[in-house]
Amino acid sequence: MDVAILGAGAWGTALAVALARHHRVALCARRPEEAARLRATRASGYLPGIPLPASIALPDDPAEAVRGCALVLAAAPTAGLRETLAKLPREAEGRALLWACKGFEPETMRLPHEIVAEALPGWREAGALSGPSFALEVARGLPAALTIASRDAAFAQRAAASLHHAPLRIYSSTDVVGVEMGGALKNIMAIAAGICDGLGLGANARAALVTRGLAEMARLGVRMGGEPDTFMGLTGLGDLVLTATGDLSRNRTVGMRVAGGVPVERILAELGHVAEGVSSARAARALARRHGVDMPITEAVCAVLFEGLAPMTAVQGLLSREARAE
């Protein structure tokens, strides 16, 4: 199958490397100078030690990348998804679309599927690709399990079957909202887990935080239309456990460095990658308040990131909440 991947960050490049083992892949960077550097070096600065296979095409032009392809995979950050989609034809012309971003559009608080519906209403076969996956491990060929979610169950199943090759296991789902909410909210909880670890509060505290964080994710996700079972699956619990505990987690790293007293602006400038949890935290807090959903961990993360609350003070505030039934 011919696959065009738009976005040559860590995740887009990792997917290109993984899919190139079984498909013809074109990887299109967002800027021509990025594409030129990739062609010259056949390596990505986002994935140390991972060479780009010679079979991966590296065009400058998205129109060239998608010409004749069966599947377009948008791998830009959520903040850049609308701009990426604007480079595609308005009509699908026999192509299918997947997006591999997580979080909310900062200005509108839209989820990715809402952005796609507005930007490309003519693309009927479309869905989200999500799940617990560190880009570097996927690029190295280590096992991972992902989910394709689409309201079109038949398309989700076909797309999953076409990309399901060891060591990648691909599952299908029709719960687009639940899958996307899990992918957005787990990053906030990963920041909280990083703060917990950075303060040296121990494994017991991290386990409690992850568990109660999952409850927060499900409360808001279900209120917004997701299915409860989705939050117990790969794109909920699975992604949360990975992102909240793994050393490759950008969002956990943000939390650990915040706990060490580093300003969040400096952390983001030095990170070199997008940490979606920072922008997602604002949107999730606003949505929780709008829908009347109690999300104390999210509120605490926002207070630390944006309002100058000391991390330990935020922890003490969570611990001092009155007892309640689980």
C-alpha positions in Angstrom: 0.0 0.0 0.0 1.2 3.5 -0.7 1.2 5.6 2.5 1.9 9.4 2.7 2.9 10.7 6.1 2.7 14.4 6.6 4.9 15.6 9.5 8.5 14.4 10.1 8.7 14.9 13.8 9.5 12.0 16.2 6.2 10.2 15.8 5.8 10.8 12.0 9.3 9.6 11.4 8.9 6.6 13.6 5.7 5.6 11.8 7.5 6.0 8.5 10.3 3.7 9.6 7.9 1.1 11.0 5.5 1.1 8.0 8.2 1.1 5.4 8.9 -2.6 6.4 5.6 -3.5 4.7 4.4 -0.5 2.6 5.7 2.1 0.2 6.1 5.3 2.3 6.5 8.9 1.5 7.5 11.1 4.5 6.8 14.8 4.0 8.3 17.3 6.4 6.5 20.5 7.2 9.3 22.7 5.8 11.4 22.2 2.7 14.7 22.7 4.6 13.7 19.8 6.9 13.1 17.6 3.9 16.5 18.7 2.4 18.3 17.8 5.6 16.5 14.4 5.8 17.5 13.6 2.3 21.1 14.6 2.9 21.5 12.7 6.2 18.9 10.0 6.0 18.5 10.5 9.8 16.2 12.4 12.1 17.4 14.5 15.0 14.3 13.4 16.9 15.3 9.7 16.7 19.0 9.2 17.6 20.6 6.2 16.0 17.7 5.4 13.7 18.6 5.6 10.0 15.8 6.3 7.4 15.4 3.3 5.1 16.4 4.1 1.5 12.9 3.0 0.4 11.3 6.0 2.2 10.6 8.9 -0.3 11.2 12.4 1.1 9.3 14.9 -1.1 9.1 18.6 -0.4 5.5 19.0 -1.6 2.5 17.4 0.3 0.7 17.3 -3.1 3.5 15.1 -4.5 3.5 13.0 -1.3 -0.2 12.2 -1.5 -0.5 11.7 -5.3 -1.6 8.2 -5.9 -1.5 7.1 -2.3 -4.2 5.0 -0.6 -3.6 6.3 2.9 -2.7 9.8 4.2 -1.4 9.9 7.8 -1.3 13.3 9.4 1.4 13.3 12.1 1.6 17.0 12.9 0.9 18.2 16.5 -2.7 19.0 17.2 -1.9 22.7 17.1 -0.7 22.3 13.5 -3.3 19.8 12.3 -5.6 22.3 10.6 -2.6 23.8 8.7 -1.6 20.3 7.6 -5.0 19.4 6.4 -5.3 22.6 4.4 -2.5 21.2 2.1 -4.7 18.2 1.1 -7.3 18.1 -1.6 -10.8 18.9 -0.4 -12.1 15.6 -1.8 -10.6 12.3 -0.8 -10.4 11.0 -4.4 -10.2 7.4 -3.1 -7.8 8.1 -0.3 -8.3 7.4 3.4 -7.1 9.6 6.3 -5.7 8.9 9.7 -4.3 11.4 12.2 -1.8 10.5 14.9 -1.9 13.6 17.1 -3.2 13.9 20.7 -4.7 16.9 22.5 -6.9 19.9 21.9 -6.6 22.7 19.4 -5.4 25.5 21.6 -7.6 28.3 20.3 -10.9 26.3 19.9 -10.5 23.3 22.3 -11.5 21.1 19.4 -10.5 17.5 19.3 -8.7 16.3 16.2 -11.8 14.6 14.7 -13.7 17.9 15.0 -10.9 19.7 13.1 -10.9 17.1 10.4 -14.7 17.3 10.0 -14.4 21.1 9.6 -11.3 21.1 7.3 -12.0 18.1 5.1 -15.7 17.2 5.2 -15.4 15.3 1.9 -13.0 12.7 3.4 -15.4 10.0 4.6 -12.9 7.2 5.4 -11.1 8.8 8.3 -10.0 7.9 11.8 -7.6 8.5 14.7 -4.5 6.4 15.3 -3.7 6.3 19.0 -2.4 4.2 21.9 0.6 3.7 24.1 3.7 4.2 22.0 7.1 5.9 22.4 8.3 6.9 19.0 11.9 5.7 19.5 10.8 2.2 20.5 8.4 1.9 17.5 11.3 3.0 15.2 13.5 0.4 16.8 11.1 -2.3 15.9 10.0 -3.1 19.5 6.5 -4.5 20.0 3.6 -2.0 20.4 -0.2 -2.0 20.3 -2.2 0.8 18.8 -5.9 1.6 18.0 -7.5 3.0 15.0 -10.8 4.7 15.9 -13.5 5.7 13.3 -17.2 6.1 13.4 -17.1 3.9 10.3 -16.6 0.5 11.9 -15.8 -1.2 8.5 -13.2 1.4 7.7 -11.6 1.1 11.1 -11.4 -2.7 10.7 -9.9 -2.5 7.2 -7.4 0.2 8.2 -6.3 -1.8 11.2 -5.9 -5.0 9.2 -3.8 -3.2 6.5 -1.4 -1.8 9.1 -1.3 -4.8 11.5 2.1 -6.3 11.0 4.4 -7.6 13.7 5.7 -6.1 15.8 2.9 -3.5 15.6 -0.5 -4.8 16.7 -3.4 -2.6 15.5 -6.9 -2.8 17.0 -10.1 -1.1 15.8 -12.7 1.0 17.7 -15.7 3.1 16.9 -15.3 5.3 20.0 -13.5 8.3 18.4 -14.3 10.7 21.3 -13.1 8.2 24.0 -9.9 7.4 22.1 -9.1 11.1 21.6 -10.0 12.1 25.1 -7.8 9.4 26.5 -4.9 10.5 24.4 -5.3 14.1 25.4 -5.9 13.7 29.1 -3.3 11.1 29.9 -0.6 13.7 29.1 -1.9 16.0 31.9 -1.7 13.1 34.3 1.8 12.3 33.1 2.9 15.8 34.1 1.3 15.2 37.5 3.2 11.9 37.8 6.4 13.6 36.9 5.9 16.2 39.6 5.2 13.4 42.0 8.4 11.6 41.0 10.4 14.8 41.0 9.4 15.5 44.5 10.5 12.0 45.6 7.0 11.1 46.9 7.5 7.4 46.2 5.8 4.6 44.3 2.7 4.5 46.5 1.9 8.1 45.7 2.5 7.6 42.0 0.2 4.6 41.9 -2.5 6.5 43.7 -2.1 9.5 41.4 -2.3 7.3 38.2 -5.4 5.5 39.5 -7.2 8.7 40.5 -6.0 10.4 37.3 -7.6 7.6 35.3 -10.9 8.3 37.1 -10.6 12.0 36.1 -10.0 11.1 32.5 -13.0 8.8 32.4 -15.3 11.3 34.1 -14.7 14.0 31.6 -14.3 11.7 28.6 -17.7 10.0 29.3 -19.4 13.4 29.9 -18.2 14.4 26.4 -19.5 11.3 24.7 -16.8 8.7 25.1 -17.5 5.1 26.1 -16.5 4.0 29.7 -14.8 0.8 28.5 -12.4 2.8 26.2 -10.7 4.3 29.2 -9.8 0.8 30.5 -8.1 0.0 27.2 -5.0 0.8 25.2 -5.9 4.5 24.6 -6.9 5.1 28.2 -5.2 3.0 30.9 -2.5 1.7 28.5 -1.4 5.2 27.3 -1.6 6.6 30.8 0.6 3.9 32.3 3.2 4.4 29.6 3.3 8.2 29.7 3.1 8.5 33.5 5.9 6.0 34.2 8.3 5.8 31.2 11.6 7.6 31.1 11.0 8.6 27.4 7.8 10.5 28.3 8.1 14.2 27.4 5.2 15.1 29.7 6.5 13.2 32.7 9.9 15.0 32.0 8.1 18.4 32.2 6.6 17.5 35.5 9.9 16.3 37.0 11.7 19.5 35.9 8.8 21.7 37.2 9.2 19.9 40.6 12.9 20.8 40.5 12.0 24.5 40.2 12.6 25.0 36.4 10.2 27.5 34.8 7.8 25.8 32.4 8.7 28.2 29.6 12.4 27.2 29.8 11.5 23.5 30.0 9.5 23.7 26.7 12.2 25.7 25.0 14.8 23.1 25.9 12.7 20.0 25.3 13.0 20.0 21.5 9.7 18.1 21.2 6.1 19.1 21.7 4.7 18.3 25.2 1.0 18.3 24.5 0.0 18.0 28.1 0.9 21.7 28.8 -1.6 23.1 26.3 -4.1 20.3 27.0 -4.2 21.1 30.7 -5.8 24.5 30.0 -8.4 23.1 27.6 -9.2 20.2 29.9 -9.7 22.5 32.9 -12.0 24.8 30.8 -14.0 21.8 29.5 -14.3 20.3 33.0 -15.6 23.5 34.4 -18.0 23.9 31.5 -19.4 20.4 32.0 -19.4 20.5 35.8 -16.8 17.6 36.1 -14.6 17.4 39.2 -10.9 17.2 38.1 -8.7 18.1 41.1 -5.5 16.7 39.6 -6.0 18.7 36.4 -6.8 21.8 38.5 -3.6 21.3 40.5 -1.4 20.8 37.4 -2.8 24.1 35.9 -2.2 25.9 39.2 1.5 24.8 39.1 2.1 25.4 35.4 0.3 28.7 34.9 -0.4 30.3 38.3 2.9 29.9 40.2 1.7 27.4 42.8 4.5 25.5 44.4 4.4 21.8 43.4 4.5 20.6 47.1 1.7 23.0 48.0 -0.4 21.5 45.2 0.3 18.0 46.5 -0.6 19.1 50.0 -3.9 20.5 48.6 -4.7 17.2 47.0 -3.9 15.2 50.1 -6.0 17.5 52.3 -9.2 17.0 50.4 -12.0 15.4 52.5 -12.4 11.6 52.5 -14.9 10.2 50.1 -16.0 6.9 48.6 -14.0 5.7 45.7 
